Amino acid sequence: MTEVILPQGFMACGVHCGLKRGGREDLGVIACRGSAVFAAVFTTNRVAAAPVKLNRSRMVRSTCRAVVVNSGNANACTGERGLQDAQRMAELTARALGCEPEEVLVCSTGVIGRPLPMDRIAAGIGTAINGLSAGGGASFARAILTTDTCTKTVSVTVEIDGRQIRLAGIAKGAGMIAPRMATMLAYILTDAAVQAAYLRGLLAGVTQRTFNRITVDGDCSTNDTVIAMASGTAGNRELSGDHPGSGAFARAFEDVSRRLALMIVRDGEGAQKLVTVTVKGAASAEDAEKAVRAVAESMLVKAAWAGGRVNWGRVMDALGYSGARLEEDRVEIRYDDHPVVTGGRAAETPVAVLQEVVRQDSFTVTIDMHLGDHGATLYTCDLTEEYVRINR
């Protein structure tokens, strides 16, 4: 998707500053006309990029004015210079907007280990600030892309207190995607008036159920960031857990997040198929997570899917080494609604029927361990030669 309608109070712009070839946008700014309540979650990778470290220091605040993002360079593993460059990006943006540097969040995505060319960044920030507009969401969405093949945007509305509340989401991500945040950046904007503590709690919970339930290749990035900003211009009563409209808002917020997360998996590097892997009947929540992750991140399983092959033995193998409690003769596996494995052995479903399922561009794999009542789901994709070509 390339269209996104920004909520009231927000402006955006994406420009080319010379970090990517071919004149493609590589620097973007989202700004709020006033102070926006914000929430953010970051990578769990212990090697965190300079912008992530800077943004974590901003979490003592409850409001911000803007986020500035560059693509093509991760500003990760760049030492003290990287921290200074991230701070400089905030300072340049703040000066142009007339706010304090502490009111600006910074994100970077791209190649690790290279210093930012700050002369190009500085010029790009100036150009982007001058180009800010309510219709700039599409150019911003393009500016944050790396190996993505398409932009990822969502816009929804929900009525609260008789007011039309808009939420918009913009994300990027295609590779280095794992269920502990991903090589992904995501921005969720709303014009709702929202209590800061409520927004932070909402984002944390929703992230666990959406962005942290996707995996392309099992690699957790240095730069993962999800930021939510609320301009408060819609005219509703401030949303909190006690507000009667908080449930509707939370559902819309989670809908935006889930749709963005699934777009990231669908656009996984080289991916041709979206596969939903669900484990149920596990002895514990930990076992369910171990089992679902082993299957969803198995290169052999994902390569079989890419070739349109059922090869259920690879799924059984992944379950066996996952570390989850398992009794082989209890395991059942289904592809969509078709039995593949019953009692740990091949089911009687014709192979041709199962191949038709695996050749679809979207299907489900459901695994029942028959040992308890715990379950887990991950959204993943196949593994093709194109993934290797992109990353070699």
N, C-alpha and C positions, 0 to 999 in steps of 0.2 A: 504494500500500500504506500502511496505517496502523499495522501491528503491527511491533514490533521487540523482540527479546529481548536485553537487554543482557548482555554477558559478566560473569562473576564479578568483583566488586570495583568495578563502576561503578554510579553513580546518575545520574539526569537529571530535569529538570523544565522545562516551558515555561509561561510566564504572560503575561498581558496587562498591559502597563505604560503604554499610552496612545500608542504610536508609530503604530499602525495603527487604522483605524476598525472599528467593529462589534464591539468586544470580542474580536477575534482575538488569539491569542498572538503576541507580538512580542519576547520576551526569553527566552533559554534558557540553562541551565547543564548541562554534563556534568562530573561530579566523580568522582575515584577515591578510594577509602577510604584508600589509601596512595599512595606515589609511583609514578607510571607512567612507564615508558620511553616517549619520544615521538620522532616524526619529523614533519617538515612541509615542504611545498613551497608556493611563493607565486607570485603573478602576475609575469609578465615585463614588464608595463606600467611604463614609467618614471614615470608618475604613479601612485604607490602610496598607498593609503589609510593613515591613521594607525595602525590596528590591525596592518596588514601590517608597517609600519616597527617597531612595538613588538615584534611576534612575531619578526622577524628578529634582534633583539637578544637574544632568549631562546635562540637556537640554540647558544650557547656551553654551554648546559646539556644534559644527557641525560635529565632527568626533569622532569615537571610534575605538578600535582595536578588542574587543572581547565581548562576553556575556557568563557568566557562570551560569548554571542552576542546581538546585537540585530538585528532586521530593521526595514525602513521608513526607515532612515537609514544611508548608507554611511560616514559620518564620513571622507569623502575631500575633498581640496581645502579643508581647514578649518584649515590652518596650525598654529601652536603650540598654539592652544586644542584642536584635535583631538587632538594628541599627549597633552596633559594630560588630556583626557577619557578617552582609551583607557587611560592609566595609572591614572586614577581608577577605572575599571571593574575593573581588575585588583586594585587596593587594596581596594575594597569586597568583592569576592569572596573575596580572601585573608583578610580580617579575619573574615568570617563562617565560613570553613572552618577557620581557625586555622593558616594556612600563610603563606608569604612571597609578596608580590606577584609576584616573579620566577618563581613556580611556576604562575602563571595566564596562559593565552593568551587573546587577545581577538579577536573577529571582529565585523564589521558588514557589513550589506548593505542596499541601498536607494537612495534619492535622493542624488546627489552634491552637495556644496556647502553643506549645511545643518548648523549646529552641533547636537550632540546635546542634547536636553533632559535634563540630568543629574539634575534632581530626580526625574523619572519613572524614569529608568534606575536610580537608587539605590534607590528604593522597589521596583522590579521585581526587582533582584538579591536584596534581602532576602527577598522573597516566594518567589522561585525556590529559594533555598538552603533555606528552611524546608520546601519541598515536595519536595526531592530524594528519589527512591525508585528501587528497581531496576525498577519498572514505568513509569518516567517517559519512556521513549524516544519514545512516540507524541506526547506533548505537546511535547517538544523538537523533534521533526521538524516539527510544525506551526508552531512559533515562529520558525523560520528562513526560512519561505517569503516570497516577494515576489509576483511575477506567476505563480508556479507554480499549476497547477490541482490538484495532488495532492502528497502527501508521497512521498518516495523513500527506501525502507528495504530492507535486505537482511540476513538472518541465515543463517549456515551453521556447520556443525561439521565438524571433521576430527580423526581420532585420531592422537595423537603420544605416544610413550612410554607407551602404554596409557591415556592420558588423553584425555577428550573436550575438545578445544579449540574454543571458540566465537569466531567473528568476527561483528561486526555493523557495518553501514554505514548512515549517514544522510547525505543530501545535499539540496541545493536548487539550482535553476538552471533557467531557461527562456528568458531573453533575454540579449543581450550575451555570446554563447557563441561562442568561436573556439578553434582548435587550438593555443593557447599558454596553456593554462588558460582558464577561462571565467568569466562572472559566476556563479560557483558556489562553494559551500562544501561540503566533504565531510569527514566524520569516520568513521574506521575504527577500531573498538575491538576488542581481543582480550584474553582472559585468559591467553594464553600468556606464558611467560617468554621474553623475546627480548633478545638483545644489541643495544645501542643502535646501533652502527655497522651491524649487519646490517639492522635495521629501516629505517634511513635510506637505505641503498643499495637495499633492496627497494622502498621507496616511490618513490624517484626513477625507477627503471627502470619500474615498473608505471605510473606517471603518464604517462610517454612513450607507453606502448602503449595507454592507456585514455582518461583524461581529456583528454589532449592530442591525441586522434584524433577529437574531436567538434567540430562547428561548426553553429550555428544561423544566425548572421547575420554572422560574420566579425569581430565586435567583441570585443576583448580587454579585460576589466574591470580596474578599479583595486583590487579587493578579493579576487581569487581566492585561495583557501586550501584545501589538503588537509592534514588532521592525522591522524596515526595514533598511538594510545595503547595500550600494553600493560600490564595490571595485574600480570602475573606470578603470578596466584593459582591457575592450573590445576594446578600441581604437576609440570609437565614439566621436563626438563633444559633449561637455557637454549639457545635456538635461535641458531645462527650458521651461517655457510656450510658448516661441516664437520659439522653435525648431520645424521644420516641422515633426520630428519624435515623438514628445511628445505625440500625440494622440495615435499612435500605442503602445507606451510604456505604457501609462495609461490604455489602454484596456487590455493589457497583465497583468499588475499589478492587475487590478480589477478582471480579470478572475482567477488568482491564489488565491486571497483573497476569492472570492465567492465559489470556489471549496473547499477550506479549511473549510469555514464556514458551508457549507452543509455537509461535512464529519463529523463535530462535532455534528450536529443535528442527522444525521443517526446513530451515535454511542452514542447517549444520553443514560444515564444509564437505562438499561432495555428496551430501545426503539425497536420497531419492525416496525414502520411506519414513513415515512417522510411526513409531511402534510404542504402544502403551503396554508396559509390563506390570502386572499386578500379582503379588503374592498374597495368599490368604491362608488361614488355617495354620499359621506358624505358632510355635510354642511360646514365643515372646516377641515383643516389639523389636528387640535387638535382632532376633533371628530373622524376622520378616525383612528388616533393612539389609542385613547381610545377604540374604538370598536374592532379593530383587536387584540389588546393586551388582552382584556377581553376574547375573544374567544380562542385565541391561548394558554392562560395560565389557562383556566378553568380546574380544576381537573376532574369535572364531564364530560365535553366534551371529554377530553383526555382519560378518562377511558372508555367511550362509544366506541371511536375509537379502543381502545385496544381489546375490546370484539367483534369488527366487527359489532357494532350496529349503526344505523343511528341516532336515538334519536335527531332529529333536534330541538326539544323543548328546549334542553339544550343550543343550540346555540342562539336561540331567547332569552332565559333567560339571557345569558351573555351579549348580546347586550343591553338588557333592563336595567341592573344594571351598564353598562359601564360608564355612565355619558355623553355619546354622545347623541346629539339630534336625536330623532327617532320618526317616525310615523309608528306604527305597520303595518297598512294596505298598506304601500308602500314597505315593505321589501321583497326582493327576495333573495333566497339562492340556489346555485347550488353546487353539488358535481361532480367534473369534468364537463362534459357538460350536466348533467342531472338536471332538476329542482327539488328542494326539497321543497321549500317554494315559493309561489306566492301570492303577496298581503297579506302577513302575515299569510297565511293559507297553509295547506298541498297541495302540487302539486299533479298531477295525475300520476306521475311516479311510476311504481310498486315498492313496497318495496324490492322485490327480486333483482331488477336492482340496486337499491341504495346500498344494502348490498354487492353486488359484488364489487362496487367501494370501499367501506370502508374496505373490506377485502384485498385490494391490499397493497403492501408495500410502495406505494407512490401515493398520490392523492391530488387534490386541492379542497379547499372550497372557493367559491366566493360569497361575500355578497354585494348586491347593495341596498343602503339606499334610493336612488332616491330623494335626498334632495339637491344635489349640484354636484360639479365636483372634489372633493378631494378624495384621496385614499391612502392606505398604505398596505404593505405586510409584513408578518412575516413567517419565516420558523420554524416549530415546530415538535413535535412528539407525540406519544401516551404515556399513563401512565399505566405501567404494575405492577404486583406484584413484579417483579424483582427490580424495582426502590426502592420499600420499603425495600426489603431484603438487598440491598446494603447499604442503608442509616440508617437502624434502629440501 
